[in-house]
Amino acid sequence: MPYKKPTTKFIGIRELCLGKEIRSPQLAKILGCSQGTALKKLKDPRLFTLGELDALSTKGHIRWEEIQEGMK
């Protein structure tokens, strides 16, 4: 059976971060975590908590409406 990459609803969050030039070192500073944790959250955006998304909005200067669109 061929491998099929699973799709996630939150992939828009990753694309939004990368589009705003927020890579793992910058995301780690915004969230207050290690770079490894930030990289893991970029690879699987479903791991973001609501508080982390709020920090991404306030400290990362991303409008909350854009984050909501990325979660769809």
PDB file of N, CA, C and O in Angstrom:
ATOM      1  N   MET A   1       0.845  -1.161   0.000  1.00  0.00           N
ATOM      2  CA  MET A   1       0.000   0.000   0.000  1.00  0.00           C
ATOM      3  C   MET A   1       0.903   1.241   0.000  1.00  0.00           C
ATOM      4  O   MET A   1       1.828   1.312   0.809  1.00  0.00           O
ATOM      5  N   PRO A   2       0.666   2.202  -0.866  1.00  0.00           N
ATOM      6  CA  PRO A   2       1.531   3.381  -0.946  1.00  0.00           C
ATOM      7  C   PRO A   2       1.350   4.276   0.279  1.00  0.00           C
ATOM      8  O   PRO A   2       0.285   4.325   0.895  1.00  0.00           O
ATOM      9  N   TYR A   3       2.428   4.974   0.603  1.00  0.00           N
ATOM     10  CA  TYR A   3       2.394   5.897   1.725  1.00  0.00           C
ATOM     11  C   TYR A   3       1.614   7.140   1.339  1.00  0.00           C
ATOM     12  O   TYR A   3       1.826   7.715   0.271  1.00  0.00           O
ATOM     13  N   LYS A   4       0.729   7.539   2.200  1.00  0.00           N
ATOM     14  CA  LYS A   4      -0.044   8.754   1.978  1.00  0.00           C
ATOM     15  C   LYS A   4       0.173   9.670   3.173  1.00  0.00           C
ATOM     16  O   LYS A   4      -0.148   9.314   4.307  1.00  0.00           O
ATOM     17  N   LYS A   5       0.713  10.836   2.914  1.00  0.00           N
ATOM     18  CA  LYS A   5       0.995  11.776   3.980  1.00  0.00           C
ATOM     19  C   LYS A   5      -0.313  12.268   4.593  1.00  0.00           C
ATOM     20  O   LYS A   5      -1.200  12.732   3.876  1.00  0.00           O
ATOM     21  N   PRO A   6      -0.435  12.170   5.917  1.00  0.00           N
ATOM     22  CA  PRO A   6      -1.681  12.630   6.537  1.00  0.00           C
ATOM     23  C   PRO A   6      -1.826  14.147   6.436  1.00  0.00           C
ATOM     24  O   PRO A   6      -0.849  14.886   6.553  1.00  0.00           O
ATOM     25  N   THR A   7      -3.017  14.578   6.226  1.00  0.00           N
ATOM     26  CA  THR A   7      -3.270  16.014   6.153  1.00  0.00           C
ATOM     27  C   THR A   7      -3.771  16.486   7.511  1.00  0.00           C
ATOM     28  O   THR A   7      -4.431  15.739   8.234  1.00  0.00           O
ATOM     29  N   THR A   8      -3.467  17.680   7.836  1.00  0.00           N
ATOM     30  CA  THR A   8      -3.911  18.244   9.101  1.00  0.00           C
ATOM     31  C   THR A   8      -4.608  19.568   8.837  1.00  0.00           C
ATOM     32  O   THR A   8      -4.296  20.278   7.881  1.00  0.00           O
ATOM     33  N   LYS A   9      -5.542  19.876   9.691  1.00  0.00           N
ATOM     34  CA  LYS A   9      -6.266  21.118   9.526  1.00  0.00           C
ATOM     35  C   LYS A   9      -5.403  22.324   9.883  1.00  0.00           C
ATOM     36  O   LYS A   9      -5.643  23.428   9.394  1.00  0.00           O
ATOM     37  N   PHE A  10      -4.411  22.119  10.726  1.00  0.00           N
ATOM     38  CA  PHE A  10      -3.631  23.234  11.249  1.00  0.00           C
ATOM     39  C   PHE A  10      -2.401  23.556  10.408  1.00  0.00           C
ATOM     40  O   PHE A  10      -1.568  24.351  10.843  1.00  0.00           O
ATOM     41  N   ILE A  11      -2.256  22.973   9.231  1.00  0.00           N
ATOM     42  CA  ILE A  11      -1.073  23.203   8.408  1.00  0.00           C
ATOM     43  C   ILE A  11      -0.950  24.680   8.009  1.00  0.00           C
ATOM     44  O   ILE A  11       0.147  25.146   7.702  1.00  0.00           O
ATOM     45  N   GLY A  12      -2.047  25.402   8.010  1.00  0.00           N
ATOM     46  CA  GLY A  12      -2.015  26.827   7.692  1.00  0.00           C
ATOM     47  C   GLY A  12      -1.236  27.634   8.720  1.00  0.00           C
ATOM     48  O   GLY A  12      -0.678  28.679   8.384  1.00  0.00           O
ATOM     49  N   ILE A  13      -1.185  27.168   9.970  1.00  0.00           N
ATOM     50  CA  ILE A  13      -0.414  27.845  11.008  1.00  0.00           C
ATOM     51  C   ILE A  13       1.070  27.787  10.658  1.00  0.00           C
ATOM     52  O   ILE A  13       1.781  28.782  10.800  1.00  0.00           O
ATOM     53  N   ARG A  14       1.535  26.637  10.206  1.00  0.00           N
ATOM     54  CA  ARG A  14       2.939  26.485   9.815  1.00  0.00           C
ATOM     55  C   ARG A  14       3.269  27.404   8.639  1.00  0.00           C
ATOM     56  O   ARG A  14       4.281  28.104   8.653  1.00  0.00           O
ATOM     57  N   GLU A  15       2.412  27.393   7.631  1.00  0.00           N
ATOM     58  CA  GLU A  15       2.635  28.238   6.462  1.00  0.00           C
ATOM     59  C   GLU A  15       2.590  29.719   6.831  1.00  0.00           C
ATOM     60  O   GLU A  15       3.317  30.529   6.257  1.00  0.00           O
ATOM     61  N   LEU A  16       1.740  30.067   7.786  1.00  0.00           N
ATOM     62  CA  LEU A  16       1.637  31.448   8.237  1.00  0.00           C
ATOM     63  C   LEU A  16       2.925  31.873   8.935  1.00  0.00           C
ATOM     64  O   LEU A  16       3.431  32.969   8.694  1.00  0.00           O
ATOM     65  N   CYS A  17       3.453  31.013   9.792  1.00  0.00           N
ATOM     66  CA  CYS A  17       4.706  31.324  10.494  1.00  0.00           C
ATOM     67  C   CYS A  17       5.863  31.462   9.505  1.00  0.00           C
ATOM     68  O   CYS A  17       6.647  32.408   9.583  1.00  0.00           O
ATOM     69  N   LEU A  18       5.960  30.533   8.597  1.00  0.00           N
ATOM     70  CA  LEU A  18       7.065  30.579   7.640  1.00  0.00           C
ATOM     71  C   LEU A  18       6.919  31.760   6.685  1.00  0.00           C
ATOM     72  O   LEU A  18       7.917  32.331   6.247  1.00  0.00           O
ATOM     73  N   GLY A  19       5.690  32.124   6.365  1.00  0.00           N
ATOM     74  CA  GLY A  19       5.460  33.286   5.506  1.00  0.00           C
ATOM     75  C   GLY A  19       5.836  34.588   6.184  1.00  0.00           C
ATOM     76  O   GLY A  19       6.237  35.541   5.516  1.00  0.00           O
ATOM     77  N   LYS A  20       5.711  34.640   7.504  1.00  0.00           N
ATOM     78  CA  LYS A  20       6.077  35.839   8.275  1.00  0.00           C
ATOM     79  C   LYS A  20       7.529  35.780   8.740  1.00  0.00           C
ATOM     80  O   LYS A  20       7.933  36.559   9.603  1.00  0.00           O
ATOM     81  N   GLU A  21       8.321  34.859   8.174  1.00  0.00           N
ATOM     82  CA  GLU A  21       9.744  34.703   8.500  1.00  0.00           C
ATOM     83  C   GLU A  21       9.959  34.328   9.966  1.00  0.00           C
ATOM     84  O   GLU A  21      10.948  34.740  10.573  1.00  0.00           O
ATOM     85  N   ILE A  22       9.038  33.549  10.534  1.00  0.00           N
ATOM     86  CA  ILE A  22       9.195  33.050  11.897  1.00  0.00           C
ATOM     87  C   ILE A  22       9.632  31.598  11.798  1.00  0.00           C
ATOM     88  O   ILE A  22       8.820  30.706  11.554  1.00  0.00           O
ATOM     89  N   ARG A  23      10.930  31.373  11.992  1.00  0.00           N
ATOM     90  CA  ARG A  23      11.497  30.025  11.982  1.00  0.00           C
ATOM     91  C   ARG A  23      11.611  29.553  13.425  1.00  0.00           C
ATOM     92  O   ARG A  23      11.165  30.247  14.339  1.00  0.00           O
ATOM     93  N   SER A  24      12.201  28.382  13.640  1.00  0.00           N
ATOM     94  CA  SER A  24      12.244  27.810  14.985  1.00  0.00           C
ATOM     95  C   SER A  24      12.985  28.685  16.007  1.00  0.00           C
ATOM     96  O   SER A  24      12.520  28.757  17.145  1.00  0.00           O
ATOM     97  N   PRO A  25      14.110  29.358  15.685  1.00  0.00           N
ATOM     98  CA  PRO A  25      14.734  30.203  16.721  1.00  0.00           C
ATOM     99  C   PRO A  25      13.840  31.376  17.148  1.00  0.00           C
ATOM    100  O   PRO A  25      13.755  31.692  18.334  1.00  0.00           O
ATOM    101  N   GLN A  26      13.183  32.011  16.188  1.00  0.00           N
ATOM    102  CA  GLN A  26      12.298  33.120  16.518  1.00  0.00           C
ATOM    103  C   GLN A  26      11.063  32.626  17.273  1.00  0.00           C
ATOM    104  O   GLN A  26      10.605  33.268  18.219  1.00  0.00           O
ATOM    105  N   LEU A  27      10.530  31.477  16.845  1.00  0.00           N
ATOM    106  CA  LEU A  27       9.357  30.922  17.514  1.00  0.00           C
ATOM    107  C   LEU A  27       9.691  30.525  18.942  1.00  0.00           C
ATOM    108  O   LEU A  27       8.860  30.677  19.838  1.00  0.00           O
ATOM    109  N   ALA A  28      10.895  30.021  19.164  1.00  0.00           N
ATOM    110  CA  ALA A  28      11.308  29.647  20.523  1.00  0.00           C
ATOM    111  C   ALA A  28      11.329  30.875  21.427  1.00  0.00           C
ATOM    112  O   ALA A  28      10.931  30.785  22.589  1.00  0.00           O
ATOM    113  N   LYS A  29      11.781  32.010  20.924  1.00  0.00           N
ATOM    114  CA  LYS A  29      11.783  33.238  21.720  1.00  0.00           C
ATOM    115  C   LYS A  29      10.364  33.717  21.995  1.00  0.00           C
ATOM    116  O   LYS A  29      10.066  34.188  23.093  1.00  0.00           O
ATOM    117  N   ILE A  30       9.502  33.598  21.016  1.00  0.00           N
ATOM    118  CA  ILE A  30       8.116  34.040  21.176  1.00  0.00           C
ATOM    119  C   ILE A  30       7.393  33.183  22.203  1.00  0.00           C
ATOM    120  O   ILE A  30       6.674  33.704  23.056  1.00  0.00           O
ATOM    121  N   LEU A  31       7.583  31.863  22.123  1.00  0.00           N
ATOM    122  CA  LEU A  31       6.860  30.945  23.006  1.00  0.00           C
ATOM    123  C   LEU A  31       7.555  30.731  24.339  1.00  0.00           C
ATOM    124  O   LEU A  31       6.934  30.261  25.292  1.00  0.00           O
ATOM    125  N   GLY A  32       8.840  31.072  24.419  1.00  0.00           N
ATOM    126  CA  GLY A  32       9.586  30.850  25.647  1.00  0.00           C
ATOM    127  C   GLY A  32       9.910  29.377  25.861  1.00  0.00           C
ATOM    128  O   GLY A  32       9.818  28.867  26.977  1.00  0.00           O
ATOM    129  N   CYS A  33      10.288  28.701  24.785  1.00  0.00           N
ATOM    130  CA  CYS A  33      10.631  27.276  24.860  1.00  0.00           C
ATOM    131  C   CYS A  33      11.953  27.054  24.132  1.00  0.00           C
ATOM    132  O   CYS A  33      12.563  27.996  23.626  1.00  0.00           O
ATOM    133  N   SER A  34      12.384  25.799  24.087  1.00  0.00           N
ATOM    134  CA  SER A  34      13.631  25.483  23.394  1.00  0.00           C
ATOM    135  C   SER A  34      13.406  25.461  21.880  1.00  0.00           C
ATOM    136  O   SER A  34      12.271  25.397  21.408  1.00  0.00           O
ATOM    137  N   GLN A  35      14.511  25.515  21.132  1.00  0.00           N
ATOM    138  CA  GLN A  35      14.393  25.488  19.675  1.00  0.00           C
ATOM    139  C   GLN A  35      13.883  24.137  19.194  1.00  0.00           C
ATOM    140  O   GLN A  35      13.168  24.061  18.194  1.00  0.00           O
ATOM    141  N   GLY A  36      14.242  23.084  19.892  1.00  0.00           N
ATOM    142  CA  GLY A  36      13.754  21.753  19.514  1.00  0.00           C
ATOM    143  C   GLY A  36      12.246  21.642  19.648  1.00  0.00           C
ATOM    144  O   GLY A  36      11.579  21.067  18.787  1.00  0.00           O
ATOM    145  N   THR A  37      11.714  22.193  20.729  1.00  0.00           N
ATOM    146  CA  THR A  37      10.262  22.187  20.923  1.00  0.00           C
ATOM    147  C   THR A  37       9.579  23.048  19.874  1.00  0.00           C
ATOM    148  O   THR A  37       8.532  22.675  19.345  1.00  0.00           O
ATOM    149  N   ALA A  38      10.165  24.192  19.573  1.00  0.00           N
ATOM    150  CA  ALA A  38       9.589  25.077  18.554  1.00  0.00           C
ATOM    151  C   ALA A  38       9.596  24.398  17.187  1.00  0.00           C
ATOM    152  O   ALA A  38       8.637  24.525  16.426  1.00  0.00           O
ATOM    153  N   LEU A  39      10.669  23.681  16.875  1.00  0.00           N
ATOM    154  CA  LEU A  39      10.741  22.968  15.600  1.00  0.00           C
ATOM    155  C   LEU A  39       9.696  21.866  15.542  1.00  0.00           C
ATOM    156  O   LEU A  39       9.084  21.638  14.499  1.00  0.00           O
ATOM    157  N   LYS A  40       9.491  21.183  16.663  1.00  0.00           N
ATOM    158  CA  LYS A  40       8.481  20.123  16.716  1.00  0.00           C
ATOM    159  C   LYS A  40       7.081  20.694  16.501  1.00  0.00           C
ATOM    160  O   LYS A  40       6.243  20.076  15.844  1.00  0.00           O
ATOM    161  N   LYS A  41       6.838  21.876  17.061  1.00  0.00           N
ATOM    162  CA  LYS A  41       5.531  22.512  16.881  1.00  0.00           C
ATOM    163  C   LYS A  41       5.344  23.013  15.451  1.00  0.00           C
ATOM    164  O   LYS A  41       4.221  23.022  14.946  1.00  0.00           O
ATOM    165  N   LEU A  42       6.422  23.430  14.792  1.00  0.00           N
ATOM    166  CA  LEU A  42       6.308  23.832  13.391  1.00  0.00           C
ATOM    167  C   LEU A  42       6.038  22.633  12.498  1.00  0.00           C
ATOM    168  O   LEU A  42       5.308  22.745  11.514  1.00  0.00           O
ATOM    169  N   LYS A  43       6.621  21.485  12.831  1.00  0.00           N
ATOM    170  CA  LYS A  43       6.395  20.285  12.028  1.00  0.00           C
ATOM    171  C   LYS A  43       4.991  19.739  12.222  1.00  0.00           C
ATOM    172  O   LYS A  43       4.396  19.218  11.279  1.00  0.00           O
ATOM    173  N   ASP A  44       4.447  19.851  13.443  1.00  0.00           N
ATOM    174  CA  ASP A  44       3.093  19.385  13.725  1.00  0.00           C
ATOM    175  C   ASP A  44       2.336  20.493  14.450  1.00  0.00           C
ATOM    176  O   ASP A  44       2.337  20.528  15.680  1.00  0.00           O
ATOM    177  N   PRO A  45       1.690  21.399  13.717  1.00  0.00           N
ATOM    178  CA  PRO A  45       1.038  22.555  14.326  1.00  0.00           C
ATOM    179  C   PRO A  45      -0.116  22.210  15.258  1.00  0.00           C
ATOM    180  O   PRO A  45      -0.600  23.086  15.975  1.00  0.00           O
ATOM    181  N   ARG A  46      -0.570  20.960  15.270  1.00  0.00           N
ATOM    182  CA  ARG A  46      -1.639  20.575  16.199  1.00  0.00           C
ATOM    183  C   ARG A  46      -1.166  20.616  17.643  1.00  0.00           C
ATOM    184  O   ARG A  46      -1.990  20.579  18.557  1.00  0.00           O
ATOM    185  N   LEU A  47       0.139  20.693  17.872  1.00  0.00           N
ATOM    186  CA  LEU A  47       0.697  20.707  19.224  1.00  0.00           C
ATOM    187  C   LEU A  47       0.636  22.078  19.878  1.00  0.00           C
ATOM    188  O   LEU A  47       0.889  22.195  21.077  1.00  0.00           O
ATOM    189  N   PHE A  48       0.304  23.126  19.115  1.00  0.00           N
ATOM    190  CA  PHE A  48       0.180  24.461  19.689  1.00  0.00           C
ATOM    191  C   PHE A  48      -0.981  24.498  20.675  1.00  0.00           C
ATOM    192  O   PHE A  48      -2.058  23.972  20.396  1.00  0.00           O
ATOM    193  N   THR A  49      -0.756  25.126  21.833  1.00  0.00           N
ATOM    194  CA  THR A  49      -1.849  25.350  22.767  1.00  0.00           C
ATOM    195  C   THR A  49      -2.481  26.703  22.458  1.00  0.00           C
ATOM    196  O   THR A  49      -1.943  27.492  21.681  1.00  0.00           O
ATOM    197  N   LEU A  50      -3.612  26.953  23.071  1.00  0.00           N
ATOM    198  CA  LEU A  50      -4.292  28.223  22.842  1.00  0.00           C
ATOM    199  C   LEU A  50      -3.451  29.387  23.355  1.00  0.00           C
ATOM    200  O   LEU A  50      -3.418  30.450  22.735  1.00  0.00           O
ATOM    201  N   GLY A  51      -2.776  29.192  24.476  1.00  0.00           N
ATOM    202  CA  GLY A  51      -1.907  30.234  25.012  1.00  0.00           C
ATOM    203  C   GLY A  51      -0.738  30.534  24.086  1.00  0.00           C
ATOM    204  O   GLY A  51      -0.334  31.687  23.937  1.00  0.00           O
ATOM    205  N   GLU A  52      -0.197  29.493  23.467  1.00  0.00           N
ATOM    206  CA  GLU A  52       0.910  29.687  22.531  1.00  0.00           C
ATOM    207  C   GLU A  52       0.444  30.398  21.268  1.00  0.00           C
ATOM    208  O   GLU A  52       1.178  31.214  20.711  1.00  0.00           O
ATOM    209  N   LEU A  53      -0.757  30.099  20.817  1.00  0.00           N
ATOM    210  CA  LEU A  53      -1.294  30.813  19.660  1.00  0.00           C
ATOM    211  C   LEU A  53      -1.539  32.280  20.005  1.00  0.00           C
ATOM    212  O   LEU A  53      -1.356  33.159  19.164  1.00  0.00           O
ATOM    213  N   ASP A  54      -1.954  32.540  21.243  1.00  0.00           N
ATOM    214  CA  ASP A  54      -2.139  33.919  21.688  1.00  0.00           C
ATOM    215  C   ASP A  54      -0.798  34.643  21.732  1.00  0.00           C
ATOM    216  O   ASP A  54      -0.710  35.805  21.336  1.00  0.00           O
ATOM    217  N   ALA A  55       0.253  33.966  22.214  1.00  0.00           N
ATOM    218  CA  ALA A  55       1.588  34.570  22.225  1.00  0.00           C
ATOM    219  C   ALA A  55       2.080  34.818  20.807  1.00  0.00           C
ATOM    220  O   ALA A  55       2.738  35.823  20.539  1.00  0.00           O
ATOM    221  N   LEU A  56       1.763  33.909  19.908  1.00  0.00           N
ATOM    222  CA  LEU A  56       2.137  34.085  18.509  1.00  0.00           C
ATOM    223  C   LEU A  56       1.452  35.317  17.928  1.00  0.00           C
ATOM    224  O   LEU A  56       2.020  36.026  17.097  1.00  0.00           O
ATOM    225  N   SER A  57       0.234  35.557  18.373  1.00  0.00           N
ATOM    226  CA  SER A  57      -0.500  36.726  17.899  1.00  0.00           C
ATOM    227  C   SER A  57       0.074  38.020  18.471  1.00  0.00           C
ATOM    228  O   SER A  57       0.275  38.986  17.735  1.00  0.00           O
ATOM    229  N   THR A  58       0.339  38.046  19.774  1.00  0.00           N
ATOM    230  CA  THR A  58       0.782  39.289  20.398  1.00  0.00           C
ATOM    231  C   THR A  58       2.267  39.549  20.180  1.00  0.00           C
ATOM    232  O   THR A  58       2.646  40.652  19.786  1.00  0.00           O
ATOM    233  N   LYS A  59       3.107  38.562  20.429  1.00  0.00           N
ATOM    234  CA  LYS A  59       4.554  38.757  20.320  1.00  0.00           C
ATOM    235  C   LYS A  59       5.062  38.554  18.897  1.00  0.00           C
ATOM    236  O   LYS A  59       6.079  39.127  18.507  1.00  0.00           O
ATOM    237  N   GLY A  60       4.350  37.737  18.125  1.00  0.00           N
ATOM    238  CA  GLY A  60       4.766  37.484  16.747  1.00  0.00           C
ATOM    239  C   GLY A  60       4.141  38.433  15.749  1.00  0.00           C
ATOM    240  O   GLY A  60       4.450  38.391  14.558  1.00  0.00           O
ATOM    241  N   HIS A  61       3.254  39.297  16.242  1.00  0.00           N
ATOM    242  CA  HIS A  61       2.606  40.325  15.419  1.00  0.00           C
ATOM    243  C   HIS A  61       1.845  39.716  14.237  1.00  0.00           C
ATOM    244  O   HIS A  61       1.950  40.171  13.098  1.00  0.00           O
ATOM    245  N   ILE A  62       1.085  38.681  14.551  1.00  0.00           N
ATOM    246  CA  ILE A  62       0.212  38.064  13.543  1.00  0.00           C
ATOM    247  C   ILE A  62      -1.220  38.298  14.010  1.00  0.00           C
ATOM    248  O   ILE A  62      -1.559  38.015  15.159  1.00  0.00           O
ATOM    249  N   ARG A  63      -2.041  38.807  13.130  1.00  0.00           N
ATOM    250  CA  ARG A  63      -3.427  39.079  13.505  1.00  0.00           C
ATOM    251  C   ARG A  63      -4.147  37.789  13.877  1.00  0.00           C
ATOM    252  O   ARG A  63      -3.921  36.740  13.273  1.00  0.00           O
ATOM    253  N   TRP A  64      -5.014  37.881  14.877  1.00  0.00           N
ATOM    254  CA  TRP A  64      -5.738  36.705  15.358  1.00  0.00           C
ATOM    255  C   TRP A  64      -6.634  36.114  14.266  1.00  0.00           C
ATOM    256  O   TRP A  64      -6.841  34.901  14.222  1.00  0.00           O
ATOM    257  N   GLU A  65      -7.154  36.952  13.403  1.00  0.00           N
ATOM    258  CA  GLU A  65      -8.007  36.474  12.312  1.00  0.00           C
ATOM    259  C   GLU A  65      -7.218  35.575  11.359  1.00  0.00           C
ATOM    260  O   GLU A  65      -7.745  34.580  10.860  1.00  0.00           O
ATOM    261  N   GLU A  66      -5.953  35.929  11.107  1.00  0.00           N
ATOM    262  CA  GLU A  66      -5.116  35.099  10.246  1.00  0.00           C
ATOM    263  C   GLU A  66      -4.823  33.758  10.888  1.00  0.00           C
ATOM    264  O   GLU A  66      -4.767  32.734  10.207  1.00  0.00           O
ATOM    265  N   ILE A  67      -4.636  33.764  12.206  1.00  0.00           N
ATOM    266  CA  ILE A  67      -4.392  32.495  12.915  1.00  0.00           C
ATOM    267  C   ILE A  67      -5.646  31.629  12.859  1.00  0.00           C
ATOM    268  O   ILE A  67      -5.547  30.417  12.669  1.00  0.00           O
ATOM    269  N   GLN A  68      -6.797  32.219  13.018  1.00  0.00           N
ATOM    270  CA  GLN A  68      -8.040  31.456  12.924  1.00  0.00           C
ATOM    271  C   GLN A  68      -8.222  30.850  11.538  1.00  0.00           C
ATOM    272  O   GLN A  68      -8.683  29.716  11.417  1.00  0.00           O
ATOM    273  N   GLU A  69      -7.868  31.588  10.499  1.00  0.00           N
ATOM    274  CA  GLU A  69      -7.962  31.058   9.135  1.00  0.00           C
ATOM    275  C   GLU A  69      -6.978  29.895   8.940  1.00  0.00           C
ATOM    276  O   GLU A  69      -7.277  28.943   8.219  1.00  0.00           O
ATOM    277  N   GLY A  70      -5.821  29.973   9.573  1.00  0.00           N
ATOM    278  CA  GLY A  70      -4.833  28.922   9.460  1.00  0.00           C
ATOM    279  C   GLY A  70      -5.239  27.630  10.149  1.00  0.00           C
ATOM    280  O   GLY A  70      -4.723  26.561   9.822  1.00  0.00           O
ATOM    281  N   MET A  71      -6.162  27.723  11.101  1.00  0.00           N
ATOM    282  CA  MET A  71      -6.618  26.535  11.811  1.00  0.00           C
ATOM    283  C   MET A  71      -7.696  25.778  11.065  1.00  0.00           C
ATOM    284  O   MET A  71      -8.062  24.676  11.475  1.00  0.00           O
ATOM    285  N   LYS A  72      -8.205  26.323  10.005  1.00  0.00           N
ATOM    286  CA  LYS A  72      -9.272  25.646   9.252  1.00  0.00           C
ATOM    287  C   LYS A  72      -8.726  24.662   8.273  1.00  0.00           C
ATOM    288  O   LYS A  72      -9.490  24.010   7.562  1.00  0.00           O
TER     289      LYS A  72
END
